[in-house]
Amino acid sequence: MQDMPRPDDFTIDGQVFQVLINAEEQYSIWPAGQPAPEGWAQVGPAGAKAECLAYVDANWLDMRPKSLRDSMQAAVAARGG
C-alpha cells in the first residue's frame, strides 16, 4: 500500500514544482506531478521550488486581482483621467 501524501509534503525543498496562473492573473506554485486545480494553468518554469518562486517574484508585480485592476482603470477613465 502506497503512503498517502502528508499535507506538508508539498513544501519540501527538492521536489519539482510548476508555476501556475489563474484568470485573475494570480500566481502559485504546485507540485509538478499533480494536475493543476480547476481554473489554473501552467505558466513559466517547472523545476526547483526556489526557481519557481523566483519566477513568481519577477512576474507577479501587482498583487491586485485582474478584475480589481480593470475596475480601477475603468473608474479612472470614466473620470476623464
Distance bins in CASP14 RR format, pairs under 12 A and 6 or more apart:
PFRMAT RR
TARGET T0000
AUTHOR 0000-0000-0000
RMODE 2
METHOD distances of the structure
MODEL  1
3 9 0 0 0 0 1 0 0 0 0 0 0
5 11 0 0 0 0 0 1 0 0 0 0 0
5 12 0 0 0 0 0 1 0 0 0 0 0
5 15 0 0 0 0 0 1 0 0 0 0 0
5 31 0 0 0 0 1 0 0 0 0 0 0
5 33 0 0 0 0 0 1 0 0 0 0 0
5 34 0 0 0 0 1 0 0 0 0 0 0
6 12 0 0 0 0 1 0 0 0 0 0 0
8 15 0 0 0 0 0 1 0 0 0 0 0
9 15 1 0 0 1 0 0 0 0 0 0 0
9 31 0 0 0 0 1 0 0 0 0 0 0
9 33 0 0 0 0 0 1 0 0 0 0 0
9 34 0 0 0 0 0 1 0 0 0 0 0
10 16 0 0 0 0 0 1 0 0 0 0 0
10 17 0 0 0 0 1 0 0 0 0 0 0
10 18 0 0 0 0 0 1 0 0 0 0 0
10 28 0 0 0 0 0 1 0 0 0 0 0
10 29 0 0 0 0 1 0 0 0 0 0 0
10 30 1 0 0 1 0 0 0 0 0 0 0
10 31 1 0 1 0 0 0 0 0 0 0 0
10 32 0 0 0 0 0 1 0 0 0 0 0
10 33 0 0 0 0 0 1 0 0 0 0 0
10 34 0 0 0 0 1 0 0 0 0 0 0
10 49 0 0 0 0 1 0 0 0 0 0 0
11 17 0 0 0 0 0 1 0 0 0 0 0
11 29 0 0 0 0 1 0 0 0 0 0 0
11 30 0 0 0 0 0 1 0 0 0 0 0
11 31 0 0 0 0 1 0 0 0 0 0 0
11 49 0 0 0 0 1 0 0 0 0 0 0
11 53 0 0 0 0 0 1 0 0 0 0 0
12 31 0 0 0 0 1 0 0 0 0 0 0
12 48 0 0 0 0 0 1 0 0 0 0 0
12 49 0 0 0 0 1 0 0 0 0 0 0
13 29 0 0 0 0 0 1 0 0 0 0 0
13 47 0 0 0 0 0 1 0 0 0 0 0
13 48 1 0 0 1 0 0 0 0 0 0 0
13 49 1 0 1 0 0 0 0 0 0 0 0
13 50 1 0 0 1 0 0 0 0 0 0 0
13 51 0 0 0 0 0 1 0 0 0 0 0
13 52 0 0 0 0 0 1 0 0 0 0 0
13 53 0 0 0 0 0 1 0 0 0 0 0
14 31 0 0 0 0 0 1 0 0 0 0 0
14 32 0 0 0 0 0 1 0 0 0 0 0
14 47 0 0 0 0 1 0 0 0 0 0 0
14 48 1 0 0 1 0 0 0 0 0 0 0
14 49 1 0 0 1 0 0 0 0 0 0 0
14 50 0 0 0 0 1 0 0 0 0 0 0
14 51 0 0 0 0 0 1 0 0 0 0 0
14 52 0 0 0 0 0 1 0 0 0 0 0
15 29 0 0 0 0 0 1 0 0 0 0 0
15 30 0 0 0 0 0 1 0 0 0 0 0
15 31 1 0 0 1 0 0 0 0 0 0 0
15 32 1 0 0 1 0 0 0 0 0 0 0
15 33 0 0 0 0 1 0 0 0 0 0 0
15 34 0 0 0 0 0 1 0 0 0 0 0
15 46 0 0 0 0 0 1 0 0 0 0 0
15 47 0 0 0 0 1 0 0 0 0 0 0
15 48 0 0 0 0 1 0 0 0 0 0 0
15 49 1 0 0 1 0 0 0 0 0 0 0
15 50 0 0 0 0 0 1 0 0 0 0 0
15 51 0 0 0 0 0 1 0 0 0 0 0
15 52 0 0 0 0 0 1 0 0 0 0 0
16 29 0 0 0 0 0 1 0 0 0 0 0
16 30 0 0 0 0 0 1 0 0 0 0 0
16 31 1 0 0 1 0 0 0 0 0 0 0
16 32 1 0 1 0 0 0 0 0 0 0 0
16 33 1 0 0 1 0 0 0 0 0 0 0
16 34 0 0 0 0 0 1 0 0 0 0 0
16 45 0 0 0 0 0 1 0 0 0 0 0
16 46 1 0 0 1 0 0 0 0 0 0 0
16 47 1 0 1 0 0 0 0 0 0 0 0
16 48 1 0 0 1 0 0 0 0 0 0 0
16 49 0 0 0 0 1 0 0 0 0 0 0
16 50 0 0 0 0 0 1 0 0 0 0 0
16 51 0 0 0 0 1 0 0 0 0 0 0
16 52 0 0 0 0 1 0 0 0 0 0 0
17 27 0 0 0 0 0 1 0 0 0 0 0
17 28 0 0 0 0 1 0 0 0 0 0 0
17 29 1 0 1 0 0 0 0 0 0 0 0
17 30 1 0 0 1 0 0 0 0 0 0 0
17 31 1 0 0 1 0 0 0 0 0 0 0
17 32 1 0 1 0 0 0 0 0 0 0 0
17 33 0 0 0 0 1 0 0 0 0 0 0
17 34 0 0 0 0 1 0 0 0 0 0 0
17 36 0 0 0 0 0 1 0 0 0 0 0
17 42 0 0 0 0 0 1 0 0 0 0 0
17 44 0 0 0 0 0 1 0 0 0 0 0
17 45 0 0 0 0 1 0 0 0 0 0 0
17 46 1 0 0 1 0 0 0 0 0 0 0
17 47 1 0 1 0 0 0 0 0 0 0 0
17 48 1 0 0 1 0 0 0 0 0 0 0
17 49 1 0 1 0 0 0 0 0 0 0 0
17 50 0 0 0 0 1 0 0 0 0 0 0
17 51 0 0 0 0 1 0 0 0 0 0 0
17 52 1 0 1 0 0 0 0 0 0 0 0
17 53 0 0 0 0 1 0 0 0 0 0 0
17 54 0 0 0 0 0 1 0 0 0 0 0
17 55 0 0 0 0 1 0 0 0 0 0 0
17 56 0 0 0 0 0 1 0 0 0 0 0
18 27 0 0 0 0 0 1 0 0 0 0 0
18 28 0 0 0 0 1 0 0 0 0 0 0
18 29 1 0 0 1 0 0 0 0 0 0 0
18 30 1 0 1 0 0 0 0 0 0 0 0
18 31 1 0 0 1 0 0 0 0 0 0 0
18 32 1 0 1 0 0 0 0 0 0 0 0
18 33 0 0 0 0 1 0 0 0 0 0 0
18 34 0 0 0 0 1 0 0 0 0 0 0
18 35 0 0 0 0 0 1 0 0 0 0 0
18 36 1 0 0 1 0 0 0 0 0 0 0
18 37 0 0 0 0 0 1 0 0 0 0 0
18 40 0 0 0 0 1 0 0 0 0 0 0
18 41 0 0 0 0 1 0 0 0 0 0 0
18 42 1 0 1 0 0 0 0 0 0 0 0
18 43 0 0 0 0 1 0 0 0 0 0 0
18 44 1 0 0 1 0 0 0 0 0 0 0
18 45 1 0 0 1 0 0 0 0 0 0 0
18 46 1 0 1 0 0 0 0 0 0 0 0
18 47 1 0 0 1 0 0 0 0 0 0 0
18 48 0 0 0 0 0 1 0 0 0 0 0
18 49 0 0 0 0 0 1 0 0 0 0 0
18 51 0 0 0 0 0 1 0 0 0 0 0
18 52 1 0 0 1 0 0 0 0 0 0 0
18 53 0 0 0 0 0 1 0 0 0 0 0
18 55 0 0 0 0 0 1 0 0 0 0 0
18 56 0 0 0 0 0 1 0 0 0 0 0
19 26 0 0 0 0 0 1 0 0 0 0 0
19 27 1 0 0 1 0 0 0 0 0 0 0
19 28 1 0 0 1 0 0 0 0 0 0 0
19 29 1 0 1 0 0 0 0 0 0 0 0
19 30 0 0 0 0 1 0 0 0 0 0 0
19 31 0 0 0 0 0 1 0 0 0 0 0
19 32 0 0 0 0 1 0 0 0 0 0 0
19 36 0 0 0 0 0 1 0 0 0 0 0
19 40 0 0 0 0 0 1 0 0 0 0 0
19 41 0 0 0 0 1 0 0 0 0 0 0
19 42 1 0 0 1 0 0 0 0 0 0 0
19 43 1 0 1 0 0 0 0 0 0 0 0
19 44 1 0 1 0 0 0 0 0 0 0 0
19 45 1 0 0 1 0 0 0 0 0 0 0
19 46 1 0 0 1 0 0 0 0 0 0 0
19 47 0 0 0 0 1 0 0 0 0 0 0
19 48 0 0 0 0 0 1 0 0 0 0 0
19 49 0 0 0 0 0 1 0 0 0 0 0
19 51 0 0 0 0 1 0 0 0 0 0 0
19 52 1 0 1 0 0 0 0 0 0 0 0
19 53 0 0 0 0 1 0 0 0 0 0 0
19 54 0 0 0 0 1 0 0 0 0 0 0
19 55 1 0 1 0 0 0 0 0 0 0 0
19 56 1 0 0 1 0 0 0 0 0 0 0
19 57 0 0 0 0 0 1 0 0 0 0 0
19 58 0 0 0 0 0 1 0 0 0 0 0
19 59 0 0 0 0 1 0 0 0 0 0 0
19 60 0 0 0 0 1 0 0 0 0 0 0
20 26 0 0 0 0 1 0 0 0 0 0 0
20 27 1 0 0 1 0 0 0 0 0 0 0
20 28 1 0 1 0 0 0 0 0 0 0 0
20 29 1 0 0 1 0 0 0 0 0 0 0
20 30 1 0 1 0 0 0 0 0 0 0 0
20 31 0 0 0 0 0 1 0 0 0 0 0
20 32 0 0 0 0 0 1 0 0 0 0 0
20 34 0 0 0 0 0 1 0 0 0 0 0
20 35 0 0 0 0 0 1 0 0 0 0 0
20 36 1 0 1 0 0 0 0 0 0 0 0
20 37 1 0 0 1 0 0 0 0 0 0 0
20 38 0 0 0 0 0 1 0 0 0 0 0
20 39 0 0 0 0 1 0 0 0 0 0 0
20 40 1 0 1 0 0 0 0 0 0 0 0
20 41 1 0 0 1 0 0 0 0 0 0 0
20 42 1 0 1 0 0 0 0 0 0 0 0
20 43 1 0 0 1 0 0 0 0 0 0 0
20 44 0 0 0 0 1 0 0 0 0 0 0
20 45 0 0 0 0 0 1 0 0 0 0 0
20 46 0 0 0 0 0 1 0 0 0 0 0
20 52 0 0 0 0 1 0 0 0 0 0 0
20 55 0 0 0 0 0 1 0 0 0 0 0
20 56 0 0 0 0 1 0 0 0 0 0 0
20 59 0 0 0 0 0 1 0 0 0 0 0
20 60 0 0 0 0 0 1 0 0 0 0 0
21 27 1 0 1 0 0 0 0 0 0 0 0
21 28 1 0 0 1 0 0 0 0 0 0 0
21 29 0 0 0 0 0 1 0 0 0 0 0
21 30 0 0 0 0 0 1 0 0 0 0 0
21 36 0 0 0 0 1 0 0 0 0 0 0
21 37 0 0 0 0 0 1 0 0 0 0 0
21 39 0 0 0 0 1 0 0 0 0 0 0
21 40 1 0 0 1 0 0 0 0 0 0 0
21 41 1 0 0 1 0 0 0 0 0 0 0
21 42 0 0 0 0 1 0 0 0 0 0 0
21 43 1 0 1 0 0 0 0 0 0 0 0
21 44 0 0 0 0 1 0 0 0 0 0 0
21 52 0 0 0 0 0 1 0 0 0 0 0
21 55 0 0 0 0 0 1 0 0 0 0 0
21 56 0 0 0 0 1 0 0 0 0 0 0
21 59 0 0 0 0 1 0 0 0 0 0 0
21 60 0 0 0 0 1 0 0 0 0 0 0
21 65 0 0 0 0 0 1 0 0 0 0 0
21 66 0 0 0 0 0 1 0 0 0 0 0
22 28 1 0 0 1 0 0 0 0 0 0 0
22 30 0 0 0 0 0 1 0 0 0 0 0
22 36 0 0 0 0 1 0 0 0 0 0 0
22 37 0 0 0 0 1 0 0 0 0 0 0
22 38 0 0 0 0 1 0 0 0 0 0 0
22 39 1 0 1 0 0 0 0 0 0 0 0
22 40 1 0 1 0 0 0 0 0 0 0 0
22 41 1 0 0 1 0 0 0 0 0 0 0
22 42 0 0 0 0 0 1 0 0 0 0 0
22 43 0 0 0 0 1 0 0 0 0 0 0
22 60 0 0 0 0 0 1 0 0 0 0 0
22 65 0 0 0 0 1 0 0 0 0 0 0
22 66 0 0 0 0 1 0 0 0 0 0 0
22 67 0 0 0 0 0 1 0 0 0 0 0
23 38 0 0 0 0 0 1 0 0 0 0 0
23 39 1 0 0 1 0 0 0 0 0 0 0
23 40 0 0 0 0 1 0 0 0 0 0 0
23 41 0 0 0 0 1 0 0 0 0 0 0
23 65 0 0 0 0 1 0 0 0 0 0 0
23 66 1 0 0 1 0 0 0 0 0 0 0
23 67 0 0 0 0 1 0 0 0 0 0 0
23 70 0 0 0 0 0 1 0 0 0 0 0
24 39 0 0 0 0 1 0 0 0 0 0 0
24 40 0 0 0 0 0 1 0 0 0 0 0
24 60 0 0 0 0 0 1 0 0 0 0 0
24 62 0 0 0 0 0 1 0 0 0 0 0
24 63 0 0 0 0 0 1 0 0 0 0 0
24 64 0 0 0 0 1 0 0 0 0 0 0
24 65 1 1 0 0 0 0 0 0 0 0 0
24 66 1 0 1 0 0 0 0 0 0 0 0
24 67 1 0 0 1 0 0 0 0 0 0 0
24 68 0 0 0 0 1 0 0 0 0 0 0
24 69 0 0 0 0 1 0 0 0 0 0 0
24 70 0 0 0 0 0 1 0 0 0 0 0
24 71 0 0 0 0 0 1 0 0 0 0 0
25 40 0 0 0 0 0 1 0 0 0 0 0
25 41 0 0 0 0 0 1 0 0 0 0 0
25 43 0 0 0 0 1 0 0 0 0 0 0
25 56 0 0 0 0 0 1 0 0 0 0 0
25 59 0 0 0 0 1 0 0 0 0 0 0
25 60 1 0 0 1 0 0 0 0 0 0 0
25 61 0 0 0 0 0 1 0 0 0 0 0
25 62 0 0 0 0 1 0 0 0 0 0 0
25 63 0 0 0 0 1 0 0 0 0 0 0
25 64 0 0 0 0 1 0 0 0 0 0 0
25 65 1 0 0 1 0 0 0 0 0 0 0
25 66 1 0 1 0 0 0 0 0 0 0 0
25 67 0 0 0 0 1 0 0 0 0 0 0
25 68 0 0 0 0 0 1 0 0 0 0 0
25 69 0 0 0 0 1 0 0 0 0 0 0
25 70 0 0 0 0 0 1 0 0 0 0 0
26 39 0 0 0 0 0 1 0 0 0 0 0
26 40 0 0 0 0 1 0 0 0 0 0 0
26 41 0 0 0 0 0 1 0 0 0 0 0
26 43 0 0 0 0 0 1 0 0 0 0 0
26 56 0 0 0 0 1 0 0 0 0 0 0
26 59 0 0 0 0 0 1 0 0 0 0 0
26 60 1 0 0 1 0 0 0 0 0 0 0
26 62 0 0 0 0 0 1 0 0 0 0 0
26 63 0 0 0 0 1 0 0 0 0 0 0
26 64 0 0 0 0 1 0 0 0 0 0 0
26 65 1 0 0 1 0 0 0 0 0 0 0
26 66 0 0 0 0 1 0 0 0 0 0 0
26 67 0 0 0 0 0 1 0 0 0 0 0
26 68 0 0 0 0 0 1 0 0 0 0 0
26 69 0 0 0 0 0 1 0 0 0 0 0
27 40 0 0 0 0 1 0 0 0 0 0 0
27 41 0 0 0 0 0 1 0 0 0 0 0
27 42 0 0 0 0 0 1 0 0 0 0 0
27 43 1 0 0 1 0 0 0 0 0 0 0
27 44 0 0 0 0 1 0 0 0 0 0 0
27 45 0 0 0 0 0 1 0 0 0 0 0
27 52 0 0 0 0 1 0 0 0 0 0 0
27 53 0 0 0 0 1 0 0 0 0 0 0
27 54 0 0 0 0 0 1 0 0 0 0 0
27 55 0 0 0 0 1 0 0 0 0 0 0
27 56 1 0 1 0 0 0 0 0 0 0 0
27 57 0 0 0 0 1 0 0 0 0 0 0
27 58 0 0 0 0 0 1 0 0 0 0 0
27 59 1 0 0 1 0 0 0 0 0 0 0
27 60 1 0 1 0 0 0 0 0 0 0 0
27 61 0 0 0 0 0 1 0 0 0 0 0
27 62 0 0 0 0 0 1 0 0 0 0 0
27 63 0 0 0 0 1 0 0 0 0 0 0
27 65 0 0 0 0 0 1 0 0 0 0 0
27 66 0 0 0 0 0 1 0 0 0 0 0
28 34 0 0 0 0 0 1 0 0 0 0 0
28 36 0 0 0 0 1 0 0 0 0 0 0
28 37 0 0 0 0 1 0 0 0 0 0 0
28 39 0 0 0 0 0 1 0 0 0 0 0
28 40 1 0 0 1 0 0 0 0 0 0 0
28 41 0 0 0 0 0 1 0 0 0 0 0
28 42 0 0 0 0 0 1 0 0 0 0 0
28 43 0 0 0 0 0 1 0 0 0 0 0
28 44 0 0 0 0 0 1 0 0 0 0 0
28 52 0 0 0 0 1 0 0 0 0 0 0
28 53 0 0 0 0 0 1 0 0 0 0 0
28 55 0 0 0 0 0 1 0 0 0 0 0
28 56 1 0 0 1 0 0 0 0 0 0 0
28 60 0 0 0 0 1 0 0 0 0 0 0
29 36 0 0 0 0 0 1 0 0 0 0 0
29 40 0 0 0 0 0 1 0 0 0 0 0
29 42 0 0 0 0 0 1 0 0 0 0 0
29 43 0 0 0 0 0 1 0 0 0 0 0
29 44 0 0 0 0 0 1 0 0 0 0 0
29 45 0 0 0 0 1 0 0 0 0 0 0
29 46 0 0 0 0 1 0 0 0 0 0 0
29 47 0 0 0 0 1 0 0 0 0 0 0
29 48 0 0 0 0 0 1 0 0 0 0 0
29 49 1 0 0 1 0 0 0 0 0 0 0
29 50 0 0 0 0 0 1 0 0 0 0 0
29 51 0 0 0 0 1 0 0 0 0 0 0
29 52 1 0 1 0 0 0 0 0 0 0 0
29 53 1 0 0 1 0 0 0 0 0 0 0
29 54 0 0 0 0 0 1 0 0 0 0 0
29 55 0 0 0 0 1 0 0 0 0 0 0
29 56 1 0 0 1 0 0 0 0 0 0 0
29 57 0 0 0 0 0 1 0 0 0 0 0
29 60 0 0 0 0 0 1 0 0 0 0 0
30 36 1 0 0 1 0 0 0 0 0 0 0
30 37 1 0 0 1 0 0 0 0 0 0 0
30 39 0 0 0 0 0 1 0 0 0 0 0
30 40 1 0 0 1 0 0 0 0 0 0 0
30 41 0 0 0 0 0 1 0 0 0 0 0
30 42 0 0 0 0 1 0 0 0 0 0 0
30 43 0 0 0 0 0 1 0 0 0 0 0
30 44 0 0 0 0 0 1 0 0 0 0 0
30 46 0 0 0 0 1 0 0 0 0 0 0
30 47 0 0 0 0 0 1 0 0 0 0 0
30 49 0 0 0 0 0 1 0 0 0 0 0
30 52 0 0 0 0 1 0 0 0 0 0 0
30 56 0 0 0 0 0 1 0 0 0 0 0
31 37 0 0 0 0 0 1 0 0 0 0 0
31 42 0 0 0 0 0 1 0 0 0 0 0
31 46 0 0 0 0 1 0 0 0 0 0 0
31 47 0 0 0 0 0 1 0 0 0 0 0
31 49 0 0 0 0 1 0 0 0 0 0 0
31 52 0 0 0 0 0 1 0 0 0 0 0
32 42 0 0 0 0 1 0 0 0 0 0 0
32 44 0 0 0 0 0 1 0 0 0 0 0
32 45 0 0 0 0 1 0 0 0 0 0 0
32 46 1 0 1 0 0 0 0 0 0 0 0
32 47 1 0 0 1 0 0 0 0 0 0 0
32 48 0 0 0 0 0 1 0 0 0 0 0
32 49 0 0 0 0 0 1 0 0 0 0 0
32 51 0 0 0 0 0 1 0 0 0 0 0
32 52 0 0 0 0 1 0 0 0 0 0 0
33 42 0 0 0 0 0 1 0 0 0 0 0
33 46 0 0 0 0 1 0 0 0 0 0 0
33 47 0 0 0 0 0 1 0 0 0 0 0
34 40 0 0 0 0 0 1 0 0 0 0 0
34 42 0 0 0 0 0 1 0 0 0 0 0
34 46 0 0 0 0 0 1 0 0 0 0 0
35 41 0 0 0 0 0 1 0 0 0 0 0
35 42 0 0 0 0 0 1 0 0 0 0 0
36 42 1 0 0 1 0 0 0 0 0 0 0
36 43 0 0 0 0 0 1 0 0 0 0 0
36 46 0 0 0 0 0 1 0 0 0 0 0
42 52 0 0 0 0 0 1 0 0 0 0 0
42 55 0 0 0 0 0 1 0 0 0 0 0
43 52 0 0 0 0 0 1 0 0 0 0 0
43 55 0 0 0 0 1 0 0 0 0 0 0
43 56 0 0 0 0 1 0 0 0 0 0 0
43 59 0 0 0 0 1 0 0 0 0 0 0
43 60 0 0 0 0 0 1 0 0 0 0 0
44 51 0 0 0 0 1 0 0 0 0 0 0
44 52 0 0 0 0 1 0 0 0 0 0 0
44 54 0 0 0 0 0 1 0 0 0 0 0
44 55 1 0 1 0 0 0 0 0 0 0 0
44 56 0 0 0 0 1 0 0 0 0 0 0
44 58 0 0 0 0 0 1 0 0 0 0 0
44 59 0 0 0 0 1 0 0 0 0 0 0
44 60 0 0 0 0 0 1 0 0 0 0 0
45 51 1 0 1 0 0 0 0 0 0 0 0
45 52 1 0 0 1 0 0 0 0 0 0 0
45 53 0 0 0 0 0 1 0 0 0 0 0
45 54 0 0 0 0 1 0 0 0 0 0 0
45 55 1 0 1 0 0 0 0 0 0 0 0
45 56 0 0 0 0 0 1 0 0 0 0 0
45 58 0 0 0 0 0 1 0 0 0 0 0
45 59 0 0 0 0 0 1 0 0 0 0 0
46 52 1 0 0 1 0 0 0 0 0 0 0
46 55 0 0 0 0 0 1 0 0 0 0 0
47 53 0 0 0 0 0 1 0 0 0 0 0
47 54 0 0 0 0 0 1 0 0 0 0 0
47 55 0 0 0 0 1 0 0 0 0 0 0
48 54 0 0 0 0 1 0 0 0 0 0 0
48 55 0 0 0 0 0 1 0 0 0 0 0
49 55 0 0 0 0 0 1 0 0 0 0 0
49 56 0 0 0 0 0 1 0 0 0 0 0
50 56 0 0 0 0 0 1 0 0 0 0 0
50 57 0 0 0 0 0 1 0 0 0 0 0
51 57 0 0 0 0 0 1 0 0 0 0 0
51 58 0 0 0 0 0 1 0 0 0 0 0
52 58 0 0 0 0 0 1 0 0 0 0 0
52 59 0 0 0 0 0 1 0 0 0 0 0
52 60 0 0 0 0 0 1 0 0 0 0 0
53 59 0 0 0 0 0 1 0 0 0 0 0
53 60 0 0 0 0 0 1 0 0 0 0 0
54 60 0 0 0 0 0 1 0 0 0 0 0
56 63 0 0 0 0 0 1 0 0 0 0 0
57 63 0 0 0 0 0 1 0 0 0 0 0
60 66 0 0 0 0 0 1 0 0 0 0 0
61 69 0 0 0 0 0 1 0 0 0 0 0
62 68 0 0 0 0 1 0 0 0 0 0 0
62 69 1 0 0 1 0 0 0 0 0 0 0
62 70 0 0 0 0 0 1 0 0 0 0 0
62 72 0 0 0 0 0 1 0 0 0 0 0
62 73 0 0 0 0 0 1 0 0 0 0 0
63 69 0 0 0 0 0 1 0 0 0 0 0
64 70 0 0 0 0 1 0 0 0 0 0 0
64 71 0 0 0 0 1 0 0 0 0 0 0
64 72 1 0 0 1 0 0 0 0 0 0 0
64 73 0 0 0 0 0 1 0 0 0 0 0
65 71 0 0 0 0 1 0 0 0 0 0 0
65 72 0 0 0 0 0 1 0 0 0 0 0
66 72 0 0 0 0 0 1 0 0 0 0 0
66 73 0 0 0 0 0 1 0 0 0 0 0
67 73 0 0 0 0 0 1 0 0 0 0 0
67 74 0 0 0 0 0 1 0 0 0 0 0
68 74 0 0 0 0 0 1 0 0 0 0 0
68 75 0 0 0 0 0 1 0 0 0 0 0
69 75 0 0 0 0 0 1 0 0 0 0 0
69 76 0 0 0 0 0 1 0 0 0 0 0
70 76 0 0 0 0 0 1 0 0 0 0 0
70 77 0 0 0 0 0 1 0 0 0 0 0
71 77 0 0 0 0 0 1 0 0 0 0 0
71 78 0 0 0 0 0 1 0 0 0 0 0
72 78 0 0 0 0 0 1 0 0 0 0 0
72 79 0 0 0 0 0 1 0 0 0 0 0
72 81 0 0 0 0 0 1 0 0 0 0 0
73 79 0 0 0 0 0 1 0 0 0 0 0
73 80 0 0 0 0 0 1 0 0 0 0 0
73 81 0 0 0 0 1 0 0 0 0 0 0
74 80 0 0 0 0 0 1 0 0 0 0 0
74 81 0 0 0 0 0 1 0 0 0 0 0
75 81 0 0 0 0 1 0 0 0 0 0 0
END
